Structures are given as structure tokens and as C-alpha cells.
Amino acid sequence: MKNGATLLVIAGLALLNGLSLDGIPMWRQFAFLALAVAAYLHGRHLIVRRGWLLLSVAAVPGAVHTVLDFWDGAGALIAVGLFVTLPWLAGRFRRQQAELLEAGRERVAQLEREQEYLAERATLRERARIASDMHDLLGHDLALIALRSGALELAADLTGPNREAAAQLRAGAVEATDRLRRTITMLRENGPAPTRPPEESVQALVDRARAAGMTIDLRHAGERAALPPLVDRAAHRVVQESLTNAARYAPGADVLVHLEQTDDTLTITVTDSPTEHPHRTATDSPLGRPCDAAVTGAPAPPTPAPTPAQVSVGNGSGIAGLRERVRLLGGTLRAAPHDGGFTVTAQLPLDPSRRARRH
């Protein structure tokens, strides 16, 4: 209300100052400049509803005066238009422009916060999944330690102090197993139980996706030795996430899963064939498409493109979660478009001492 009254006062003063312009003194000329500056600052900093209506009301006396003295009234109306209306519109335009820029900056900041939140969620989810895998692996080992120490405790040729030490070892293993289970329970996210076997191999994962209608060619190169448990689970997760997102972002494409193992490194490459998905970027979760060729790579008859729900190989936590898991093992992960398709490449070191040196 006050802002509107201020605008009316400025317009009224300009109207009065615009009367009798013949032989206008210097102070009235400076008054026009002052009124123009005031109108600009008003539009720049003060918000007025129905500003046009207020300016029209202020111009009514000038319109009435034109009936009595046309040129004198017209001069007053021109003064209001030139020294009030135009500067006020310029100030209002600058204010709206600044508001749009500020809204854009806030939107960008909000999107950045959302991206950081999603990346953090994916990282925490992946760490919880790693903790769950460690529970499965370490819990099994601790249970074996407890079992063997219990057998040692019952050995007939064991002395009293050694028997007591074996009993303490067994009790410590049981307590450690229970503490590990409680810790992992707190780390696990609330959600549905996993639908895949806890120790599913990459071959079984590919077979399950192939049975859902994906066309996949799985190839091996180099050695075929047993992998360390954590490396094996990480390799499974890379392939799992790639196939999940293949059905989501490039349904119907052919997928090649290539595993190359050397003495100290496992290289996993998942590539999908070119598809018409121009919005696919490396910030998306890994890959492209599924297929139905045998391990030898023989072509297969076309099958309907499966949906992510039909494939059901993972939950699509994305590149951020995979990169965190691979990083914790001392490896690297790259995901980028390639020859019209999409390629995910992960390198995992097989030597635990190498991971210790890198972290």
C-alpha cells in the first residue's frame, strides 16, 4: 500500500511539474531528473501491484486538463510518461531480471544438492552392501574358527592351559561373530530381501538375465583361477548393475561381457550395441543391453526386449555406488559412450597388499 502511494506521489509531482512548460526555470528541469531517478529506484526495489492502474489514475487530472488547455495538459502527460513511466518500467525490468537470475542460481544450487544427495545415498548403499558381503564372508570364517577351536578344546592330548586357551579362542570367535552380525544389521538398509542367491556367480547372473530375455555374450580371457571373495563380489556387482541398466536405458541391444584375468588384475568390460538413446550419458548407471547368444557368441533368434523388472538382476544404484565399491578395493571404473553404444570397464587388483598400499 505504501509503495503504491509513493508511486502516485511521484507521478503527481511529475504531472504538476509538467504544467506551464513555457520558460521553465532551471530548478524544475532538475526536478524532472530527480523524479526520473526516484521512479527508476521505485521500480527497481519496490514491488507494486497494478502499477499500470496507479499510473493511469495519476494521469487522469492531466487528461482532464487537456480539455481546458490542450497543449498544457499534453505537456503534463508527456512529462509523466517520459520522467515517471519509462524509468519505472526500466527499474521494474531490472528487478525482474535480477529475480530471475537469483531464482536460476537457487535452482542450480538445489540441483547440485540433489545430485550430491543422490551420490551420497548411492555411496552409503554400496558401503552397506559391501558390509553385508563382509558379514557373509567373515561370519563364515569366524564360525569355522569357533568350530575348529571347539574341536581342539576336546582333544585328549591337550594340557589344561592349552584347553583353556582354546576355550577362550572359541568364545572370542563366537562373540566376534555376534558383534559383526549386530553391526551389519544396523548398516543394512530397510527394504525387501534380496532376490538373488548370496553367492551367485557371474555366469549364473548372466544365465538368469539371459533367461529373462536379454541377449548376452559372456567371454573369458586369460586365467580362470578362483578370485578373492571381495573381488568376486565386486565383479558380480559391476556386471549386475550394467545388465540392470542395459534393460532400462537400451532395451533390445546386444551385450558383451568380457572378463580378462591376469596374475594381479581382473578386467571387466561390459559393452552394449548402438541404440537410439541420445540422452544416455556416463552419469547414468552403467550400460546398455542384454542378449541371447551362447558363450561361443553364436547369433540367436530375436526375443522381446525385457524390462528391468523382468531382468531383476539388481536395483540400479548407479555409477556412484559402483565406483565407491571399486575404489575401496583399489581399482578403477570407467563408463562412457563408445561407437554409438555404451561401455563400462572396471579393473580390480587381486593382490590384497596392493590395496593396502593404495589406501
VEXNUGU-6974 format. One record per atom (N, C-alpha, C, O): residue in one letter; x, y, z. Coordinates in steps of 0.1 Angstrom, whole numbers, plus 5000, padded with zeros to 4 digits. Layout:
<rs>
AXYZ...
</rs>
This chain:
<rs>
M500849885000M500050005000M500950125000M500650224993K501950135008K502850245009K503650264996K503850374991N503950144990N504750154977N503850214966N504350294958G502550174966G501650234956G501450384958G501450464949A501350424971A501150574974A502350654970A502250764965T503550594972T504850654968T504850684953T505250784948L504450574945L504450594931L503450694926L503750774917L502250704933L501250804930L501850944932L501651044925V502550964943V503151094947V504151134936V504151254932I505051044932I506051074922I505351114909I505751214902A504351034905A503651064892A502951204893A502851274884G502351234905G501651354907G502551474906G502251574900L503751464912L504751574912L505151594897L505351714893A505451484890A505851504876A504751574868A505051654859L503451534871L502351604864L502251754867L502051834857L502451784879L502451934883L503652004877L503452114872N504751934877N505952004871N505952014856N506652094850G505051934850G504951934835G503952044830G503852064818L503252114839L502352224835L503152354832L504152374839S502752424823S503352554820S504852544817S505652594824L505152474806L506552444803L507152564795L508352554793D506452664792D507052774785D507852854795D507452894806G509152874792G510052944800G510252874813G510352934824I510452744813I510652664826I511952694832I512952694825P511952724845P513252754852P514152634854P513752514852M515352664858M516352554859M516052454870M516252334868W515452504881W515152414892W514152314888W514152194893R513152344879R512152254875R512752144866R512352034865Q513752194858Q514452094849Q515151984858Q515151864855F515852034869F516551934878F515451854885F515751734889A514251914887A513251834894A512751714885A512551604890F512751734872F512451624863F513451514864F513151394865L514751544865L515751444866L515651374880L515751254880A515351444890A515151384904A513951284903A514051184909L512851334897L511751244896L511951114888L511451014891A512751134877A513151014869A513950914877A513750794877V514950964885V515750874893V514850814904V515050694907A513950884910A513050834920A512150724914A511950614921A511650744902A510750644896A511550524893A511050414895Y512850534888Y513650414885Y513950334898Y513750214898L514350404908L514650334921L513450264927L513450164933H512250334925H511050274930H510750144922H510450044929G510850144909G510650024902G511649914904G511349794903R512849954907R513949864909R513949794922R514249674923H513449864933H513549804946H512149774953H512049704962L511049844948L509749824955L508849754946L508749774934I508049664952I507049584944I505649654946I505249674957V505049674935V503749744935V502849654926V503149624915R501649624932R500649554924R499849654916R499449764921R499549624904R498649714895R499349844893R498749954895G500649844890G501349974889G500850054877G500750174877W500449984866W499850054855W498550124859W498250234854L497750064867L496450134872L496750254879L496150354878L497850254888L498150374896L498650484887L498350594889L499450444877L499950554868L498850614860L498850734857S497850524856S496750574849S495850674857S495450774852V495750634870V494950724879V495650864880V495050964880A497050854881A497750984882A497751064870A497851184871A497451004858A497451074846A496051134843A495851214834V495051094851V493651144848V493551294849V492951354840P494151364860P494051504860P494651574848P494151674843G495751514843G496351574831G495451564819G495351654810A494751444818A493851424807A492651524807A492251574797V492151554820V491151644822V491551784818V490851864812H492851814821H493351954818H493551974804H493452094799T493751864796T493851884781T492551944775T492552004765V491451924782V490151974777V490152124779V489652204770L490752174790L490852324792L491952384784L491752494778D493052324784D494252374777D495052254771D495752184778F494752224758F495252104752F496852094754F497351994758W497552194750W499052184749W499552184763W500552104766D499052254772D499552254786D499252114792D500152054799G498052054790G497751924795G498551814789G499051724795A498751834775A499551734768A501051734773A501651624774G501551854776G502951854782G503051784795G504051724798A502051804803A502051734816A502051584815A502751514822L501151534805L501051394803L502351334797L502851224801I503051414788I504351374783I505351364794I506251274794A505351464803A506251464814A506151344823A507151284827V504851304826V504651174834V505151054826V505750964832G504951054813G505350934805G506850924804G507450814806L507551044802L509051034800L509751024813L510750954814F509351094823F510151104835F509651014847F510251014858V508550944845V508050854856V507750714850V508350614855T506950714840T506550574835T507750504829T507950384833L508450564820L509650494814L510750454824L511150344824P511150544833P512150504843P511650394852P512350304856W510350404856W509750304865W509750164858W510050064864L509350164845L509350034838L510849984837L511049864838A511750064834A513150024834A513649964847A514249864847G513250034858G513649974871G512949844874G513549754879R511649834870R510949704872R511549594864R511649484869F511949624852F512649524843F513949474850F514149354850R514649564855R515949534861R515649444874R516449354876R514649474881R514349404893R513849264889R514349164895Q513049244879Q512549114875Q513749034869Q513848914871Q514649104862Q515849034857Q516648974868Q517148864867A516849054878A517649014890A517048894897A517648804902E515648904898E514948794905E515048664897E515248554903L515048674883L515148554875L516548494877L516748374878L517548584877L518948534879L519148464892L519748364894E518548524903E518648464916E517848334917E518348244923A516748334910A515948204910A516748094902A516747984906G517448134892G518248044884G519347984892G519647864892R520048084900R521148034909R520647944919R521347844923E519547974925E518947884936E518547754930E518747654936R518047754918R517747624911R518947534909R518947414911V520047604904V521247534901V521847474914V522247364915A521747564925A522247514938A521447394943A521947304949Q520147404941Q519247294945Q519547164938Q519647054944L519747174925L520047064917L521447004921L521546874921E522447084924E523647034928E523546964942E524146854944R522747024951R522546954964R521846824962R522146724968E520846814952E520146684950E521146584944E521146464948Q522046634935Q522946534929Q523946484940Q524246364940E524446574948E525246534959E524546434969E525146334973Y523346464971Y522546374980Y522346234974Y522546134980L522046234960L521946104954L523246024953L523245904955A524346104951A525646034951A525945984964A526545874966E525646064975E525946014988E525045894992E525545804998R523845894988R522945784990R523445654983R523545544989A523945674971A524445554964A525745504970A525945384971T526545594975T527745554982T527445484995T528045374997L526545535003L526145475015L525545335013L525745245020R524745335002R524045204999R525045094995R524944984998E526045144987E527145054983E527945004994E528344884995R528245095003R529045055015R528344965024R528844865030A526944985025A526144885033A526144755026A526144645033R526144755013R526144625006R527444555008R527544435009I528544635007I529844575010I529944515024I530544405026A529444595034A529444545047A528644415048A529044325056S527544405041S526744275041S527544165035S527544055041D528244195024D529144085019D530244045028D530543925030M530744145035M531844105045M531244025057M531843935062H529944055060H529343975070H529243825066H529443735073D528743805053D528643675048D529943595048D530043485051L531043675044L532343605042L533043595056L533443485059L533143705063L533843695076L533043615086L533643545095G531743625086G530943545095G531243395093G531243315103H531343355081H531543215078H532943175083H533143065089D533943255081D535343225085D535343225101D536043135106L534743315107L534743315122L534043195127L534443135137A532943155121A532243035125A533142905124A533142825132L533942905113L534942795112L535942795123L536342695128I536442915126I537442935137I536842875150I537442805157A535542915153A534942875165A534742725165A534942655175L534442665153L534242525152L535542445155L535542345162R536642495148R537842425150R538442445164R539142345169S538242555170S538742575183S538042485193S538542435203G536642465190G535942375199G536442235197G536442165207A536742195185A537342055183A538642045190A538941945196L539442155189L540742155196L540542145211L541342075218E539542205216E539342205231E539042065236E539342035247L538441985227L538041845231L539141745229L539041625232A540341795223A541441695220A541941635233A542041705244A542141505233A542541425245A543941465250A544241465262D544841495241D546241525245D546541665248D547741705249L545541745250L545741895252L545841915267L545141855275T546841995271T547042035285T545942125290T545242185282G545942145303G544942235309G545042375304G544042435300P546242445305P546342575300P545942595285P545342685281N546442495277N546042505263N544642485260N544042545251R543942395268R542542375267R541742505270R540842545264E542242575281E541642695285E541842805274E540942885271A543042805268A543242905257A542342875245A541842965239A542142745242A541242705231A539842745234A539142795225A539442735247A538042775250A537942925249A536842975244Q538943005253Q538943145252Q538843185237Q538143285233L539643115228L539643145214L538243115208L537743195200R537643005212R536242975207R535243085212R534443125204A535343125225A534443225230A534643355223A533643425220G535943395220G536143515213G535643515199G535143615194A535743405192A535243395178A533743405178A533143475170V533043335188V531643345189V531143495191V530243545185E531843555201E531543695204E531743785192E530943875190A532943765185A533143845173A532143825163A531743925156T531743705161T530643675151T529343745154T528743805146D529043745167D527743815171D527843965170D526944025166R529044015173R529244165172R529244205157R528644315154L529844125149L529744155135L528344155129L527944235121R527544055134R526244045129R525344165134R524544215126R525544205146R524844325151R525244455143R524344535140T526544465140T526944585133T526444585119T525944695115I526444475112I525944475098I524444495098I523944555089T523744445108T522344465109T521944615109T521044655103M522744685117M522544835117M522944905104M522245005101L523944855097L524344915085L523344885073L523244965064R522744775074R521844735063R520644835062R520044875072E520244865050E519044955048E517844865049E517744745046N516744935054N515444875054N514944855040N515044945032G514544735036G514044715023G513744565021G513844485030P513244535009P512944395007P514144305007P515344355005A513944175010A515144085010A515644064996A514844074986P516944044994P517544024981P516843894974P516543794981T516743914961T516143804953T517143714947T516743614940R518443744948R519443664942R520143584953R520143624964P520743464949P521543394959P522743474964P523243544956P523043464977P524143544982P525543514976P526343604975E525743394970E527043364964E526843344949E527543254944E525943414943E525743394928E526943434920E527543534923S527343344911S528543374902S528143464891S526943484888V529143524884V528843604872V528143514861V527243564855Q528643394860Q527943304850Q526543284853Q525643284844A526243254866A524843234870A524043364868A522843364864L524643484871L523943604868L523643624854L522443664850V524543604845V524343614831V523243514826V522343554818D523343394831D522243294827D520843344832D519943324824R520843394844R519543444848R518943564840R517843564837A519843654836A519443764828A519143714814A518143764808R519843614809R519543564795R518143494795R517443494786A517843424807A516543354808A515443454808A514343424804A515743584812A514743684812A514543754799A513643834797G515343714789G515143764775G516243854770G516143904759M517343874778M518443954773M519343874764M519443754766T520043944755T520943874746T522343914751T522844024749I523043814756I524343844763I525343744758I525043624756D526543794755D527643714751D528743724762D529343834764L528943614770L529943614781L531243554776L531243434771R532343624777R533643574772R534643584783R534643684791H535643494783H536743494793H538043494785H538143444774A539043564791A540343564786A541343554797A541143604808G542543494794G543543484804G543243364814G542643264810E543643384826E543443274836E542043264841E541243354839R541743144846R540343124852R540543084866R539742994871A541443134874A541743094888A540643154897A539943254893A540443094908A539443144918A539843284922A541043314925L538843374924L539043514928L538943524943L538243454949P539643624948P539343664963P537943694965P537243754956P537343664976P535943684978P535443824975P534443834968L536143924980L535644064979L535744104964L534844174959V536744064957V536944094943V535844024935V535244084926D535543904939D534443824932D533143894933D532343904924R532843944945R531544014947R531544144940R530544184934A532644214939A532744344932A532544324917A531844394911A533144214912A532944184898A531444154895A530944194885H530844074904H529444044903H528644174902H527644184894R528944274911R528144394912R528344474899R527344544895V529544484893V529744554881V528844504870V528144574863V528944374868V528144304858V526644324861V525844354852Q526244304873Q524844314877Q524344454874Q523244464868E525044554878E524544694876E524444724861E523544794857S525444674854S525544704839S524344644832S523644704824L523944514836L522844454829L521544514833L520644524825T521444554846T520144624851T519944744843T518744764838N520944824841N520744954834N520744934819N520245024811A521244824814A521044784800A519644774796A519144834786A518844704804A517444694801A516644824803A515644854796R517244914812R516545034814R516845144804R515845214799Y518045154800Y518445264791Y518645224776Y518545314767A518845094773A518945054760A518344914758A519044824754P517044904759P516344774758P516544724744P516244794734G516844594743G516944534730G518344524724G518544454714A519344594730A520644594725A521344464728A520944394738D522444424721D523244314724D524344354734D524944464732V524644274743V525544304754V526744204754V526444084753L527944254754L529144164755L529744194769L530144304773V529844084777V530544084790V531844014788V531943894785H532944084790H534344024788H535044034801H535244144807L535543914805L536343904818L537743864814L537943764808E538743944818E540143914815E540943914828E540944014835Q541543804831Q542243784844Q543643754842Q544043674834T544543834849T545943814848T546443774862T545643744871D547743774865D548243734878D547843834889D547543784900D547643964886D547344054896D546144144893D545844234901T545444124882T544344214878T543244144872T543444044864L542044184875L540844134868L540244254861L539844354867T540044244848T539444354840T538044304835T537944204829I537044384838I535644354834I535244464824I535344584828T534844424813T534344514803T532944474798T532744364794V531944564800V530644534795V530244644785V530244764787T529844594773T529644684762T528244644756T527944534754D527544754752D526244724745D526344784731D527144874728S525544734722S525544774708S524844904707S524044944716P525044974696P524445114694P522945104694P522345014688T522345204700T520945224701T520545364700T521445454701E519345394697E518845534696E518445584710E517245594713H519445614718H519145674731H520145794733H521145774740P519745914727P520646024727P520946084741P521846154743H520046054751H520146114764H521046034773H521246064785R521545924768R522345834777R523745894779R524345924769T524145914791T525445974794T526145894805T525645794810A527445934807A528245854817A527745874831A528245804840T526945974834T526345994847T525245894850T524945874862D524745834839D523745734842D524445604847D525645594847S523645514853S524145394857S524645314845S524045334834P525645234846P526445184836P525945164822P526145264814L525345064818L525445024804L524245034796L523345114798G524144944786G523144934776G522344814775G521244824781R522644704769R521644604765R521944464768R523144434771P521044374768P521144234770P521044144758P520644194747C521344014759C521343934747C521143784749C521143734760D521043704738D520743564739D521643484731D521143384725A522943514730A523843434723A524543344733A524643374745A525043234729A525743134737A527143194740A527543304735V527843124750V529143174753V530043184742V531043264742T529843104731T530643104720T530443224711T531143244701G529343294713G529043414706G528143384694G528043474685A527543274692A526743234681A525443324681A524943344692P524943374670P523743454670P522543374674P522443254673A521643444680A520343384685A519143454678A519243564674P518043384678P516843444673P516443564681P516643564693P515843664675P515343784682P514343754693P513443664691T514443814704T513543804715T513043934720T513644034717P511843934726P511344064730P512244124741P512844064749A512344264740A513244334749A512644324763A511544364765P513444274773P512944264786P512944404793P513644494789T512044414803T512044524812T512944504824T513344394827P513444614831P514244604842P513644514853P514344434860A512344514854A511644424864A511744284860A511944194869Q511744254847Q511844114842Q513244064844Q513443944848V514244144842V515644104843V515944084858V516443974861S515544174866S515744164881S517144114885S517244024893V518144184879V519444154883V520044254893V521144224898G519344354896G519944454906G518944564908G517844564902N519344664916N518444774919N518944904913N518345014915G519944904904G520345024897G520845134905G520445244904S521745104915S522245214923S523245304916S523445414921G523745264904G524445364896G525945364897G526545284904I526445454888I527945464887I528545504901I529645454904A527945594908A528545634921A528745524930A529845514936G527745434932G527945324941G528945224936G529845174944L528945194923L529945104918L531345164919L532345094923R531545294916R532845354917R533345344932R534545334934E532445364941E532845354955E533345214959E534345204966R532645114955R532944984958R534344944951R535244894958V534544984938V535744954932V536945034938V538044984939R536645154942R537745234948R538145174961R539345174964L537245124969L537645064982L538444944980L539244904989L538444884969L539244764966L540544804959L541344714955G540744934956G541944974950G541944974935G542944984928G540744964929G540644954914G540145084908G540045184915T539845074895T539345194888T538045154880T537945034877L537245254877L536045224870L535845344860L535945454863R535545304847R535245404837R533945364830R533745244827A533145464827A531945444820A531645554810A531645674814A531545524797A531345634787A530745574775A530845454772P530145664766P529645614753P530845574745P531945624746H530545474736H531645414727H531045354715H530245264715D531345424703D530945374690D529445354689D528845264684G528745454695G527245454694G526645374705G525445384707G527345294713G526845224724G527345274737G527545394738F527545194747F528045234760F528945124765F528645004764T530045164772T531045074777T531345104792T531545214795V531345004800V531745014814V533044924815V532944804812T534044974820T535344904822T535744914837T535945034842A535944804844A536444804858A537744724858A537744614853Q538744774865Q539944704868Q540044684883Q540044784891L540144554887L540244524901L541544454904L541844354898P542344504914P543544434918P543244304926P542344304934L544044204923L543844074930L544744054942L544543964950D545644144944D546644134955D546144224966D546144344965P545844174978P545444254989P546444354994P546144464998S547744314993S548844414997S548844534988S549144644993R548444524976R548344634967R547244734971R547444854971R546144674976R545144764981R545544834993R545244954995A546344775001A546744835014A547744955011A547645055017R548544935000R549545044997R548745164991R549145274993R547745134983R547045244976R546145324986R545745434983H545645264997H544745335006H545545345019H544945405029
</rs>
